[in-house]
Amino acid sequence: MNGVYIISAPSGSGKSTLVNRVRAIVPELKFSISYTTREPRGNEKNGLEYFFVSGDKFEEMITQDDFLEWAKVFGNYYGTARRFLREAEQEGKDLLLDIDVQGAQQIKEKLPRAVSIFILPPNRQELEKRLRTRSLDTEAVIQRRLVTASREIENYWKYDYILVNDRLDESVEALKSILLAERLQRAVAQGQRQSTTGDIGLIATAERCRLENVRERLQPILTSFAQTASGR
């Protein structure tokens, strides 16, 4: 089986930008476009950012077991179609999933070897700034997203890698390194190639993002969200 990569992040963390940049530079990746019942935003086009479907159509797909995972978020359905996994395997590519915390847990239950990556903003204040700058949401929605972010971030420990998105170029390099290092280690384990001295830097960059290696850096980020949630 080829690799499956799960990427999750609170809304406004810059996940979509990171994923788009990495997709442009990492070969042999198949991106799973989620289905949703929400309305398109801005210049979003059906089949590019999302497949936009009706509630009845989505529920029909649930009944037919067409989804690897699905969830209802902010009153709208989101889901990942099983067909993307089949297509990735047929094409010999790794599958990249851009999904929320609920979906990630469902995927890990079905595909335990999937590699999970959680993207964090530098702090709560920066996340709020990004949400306001993109001018997509009302004040009520922004506040709801911040509350949801605080809850989602509590699940960071369930992920294999943590990436703090404070400098975009560095974050792109780190995410690329994670994907390629995991691909390399899988190839070595399967006897398809041997690791070389040229791989050392790649693996080192990825390892710096492993959960056990970033706990100290995470503490002030977690504190910024905890203080807000408690009203301090």
C-alpha positions, 0 to 999 in steps of 0.5 A: 500500500502506498502512503496516506497523509492526513493534514489537519489544522484549525480554520485560519492556520494556513493549511490550504496555502501550505498544502497547495505549495507542497503539492506543487513541489512534491511529485506522485501525490494525489490530493483528495478533494472533499465533498461538502454541502456548504455554499462556495466562497469567493472564487471557489469552483466545484471540483477544485477546492471542494465538490459542492453537493446538496444535503440529500446527495451527501446523505445518499452517499453516506447510505451507500458507504461512499465515504472514508470519513465524514462529519458535520461541521458548523451545520454543513457536511464534509466528507472524503470519498473512498474512490480517492484511496482506490485511485491513488493505489491504482496510480501508484501515488501517495494520498494526501488528505486535508481533513478536520480532527473528527475526520482524521480520527475516523481515517486512523481507525480504518488506516492505522498506518496513515501518517498524521500531521497537525498544523498550528498557528503561532498563537491564538492572537495570530489565528484571530488576525488571520481569520479577520484578514481573510474577510470571509466570516462574520464576527459571530463566525470568527468567534465560533471558529476560535472556540472550535480551534481551542477544542481542536488543538486539544487533540494535538497529541493524537498526531504523529507530527506537529508543524507550527506555521509561523514562517510560510517558506520554512513551514513548506520546507518542513511539510515537504520533508515530512512527506518525503522522509516518510516515503523514503523510510517506507521504501527502505522498509520495503527493500525498494531502496537504501538510505544514503548520506544525502537523506540525512538532512531531509530526515532531520528536518522531518524529525524536528517536527515529530510530536515528541520533539516539539512539546516544549515549543507547543506549551506557549501556544497551548497556553495562549488558547487556554487563557482565552478559553478561561477568560483571562 
